[in-house]
Amino acid sequence: MFMDSIISRVILPGVGPVCPECLSRGHLPALRLSPREVYSFGLTEPQSQLDWDVDAARALIAARPRTTQRLDPVWLNNWLTERTSVTAEHLDHIPADKLDEPAILVEIMACPPGASPQPFRILIDGTHRAASKQRDRQDCWAYLLTEEEQRSICTYRVEGQVVEVSTFPGRGVGEREAGIILRSAAASDAVA
Ligand SMILES: [Zn+2]
């Protein structure tokens, strides 16, 4: 049911073949692009697309510190092999000081045909860092956005038209599940 279109090779006039991952991250100094990082995930039935603003996700995480969660190796392996596409050559382009930056996860409710909606996690940032960690048999860690946060940075299109994300009452990742470090009520009372 899930699809994701991936460009595996980009050839630029006057530049030649470039790594599409480096291109999308603005890592090619010859090119004056100022990319805004967006992660897109395509769904079928109905034909739709979710776009998350990754720069905005990083800003949300910076504004509300939270703990990281270790990605389950089985889940990660499934994600990397079934749900996304990894540009193998890019694994060796990741700057060493970026390798340990935690990935970013969101959770949506997805409805398999004929079944009821179930939580479905999507790695909106860090797929290649995670693939590199997995290749080197290291643990991979991620931040999880709350339901409110992921909605605030997500654009949902059905058959090309922007629509409201449909809601499933009573579900969704809360602040505690996202590991957000909440200021205790006692501490804020003391300040007041
Ligand atoms: Zn690259």
Residues whose N, C-alpha, C, O or C-beta is under 5 A from the ligand:
A	BS01	ZN	C19 E21 C22 H90 H93
